[in-house]
Amino acid sequence: MIAGMNEKGLKRLYLATLNSFRGLDYAVRNEAAVRQELYLLVAGIPLAAWLAPGLGWFAAMVAVLLVLPAVELLNTAVEKLADHVMPEYHEQIKVVKDLGSAAVFFALVLVALIWGAAVIDRLAV
């Protein structure tokens, strides 16, 4: 057994994993943006393997494709919580949702930067 990992720790890890998969299942069934970003991840991994100029590039290209849905999931969680707390329109809730959307935008820019740089590096050879 791993040092410091007892039966209670393993149970917590197991339950946390179940919670994660339930959240992902909900998001895939109900959020188009999450589905699109996961499709991008699935298509992007083999494309990155072919396109990446090296192992470091491959890791970076896949990493940003993992970060994107992670940020989207956080944005979705904030939006769901905001809708629960304040179901009617409220200007401050709109600001909260817009901030989450801005975070997703920056994650998309990061994907474009890393993948764009990889393509340029690959074509420059």
BELKAZI-V690728 format. One record per pair of residues at least 24 apart in sequence whose C-alpha atoms are under 7 Angstrom apart, sorted by sequence separation. I is the first residue (numbers start at 1). J is the second residue. D is the distance in Angstrom with one decimal. If there is no record, write none. Layout:
<<I & J & D> <I & J & D>>
This chain:
<<41 & 65 & 5.5> <41 & 66 & 7.0> <75 & 100 & 4.9> <75 & 101 & 6.7> <38 & 69 & 6.8> <37 & 69 & 5.8> <71 & 103 & 7.0> <72 & 104 & 5.9> <71 & 104 & 5.9> <34 & 69 & 6.1> <34 & 72 & 6.6> <68 & 107 & 5.5> <68 & 108 & 6.7> <64 & 110 & 7.0> <65 & 111 & 6.7> <64 & 111 & 5.5> <61 & 114 & 6.3> <61 & 115 & 6.2> <57 & 118 & 6.7> <53 & 118 & 6.7> <52 & 118 & 6.2> <53 & 121 & 6.8> <53 & 122 & 5.4> <52 & 122 & 7.0> <51 & 122 & 6.9>>
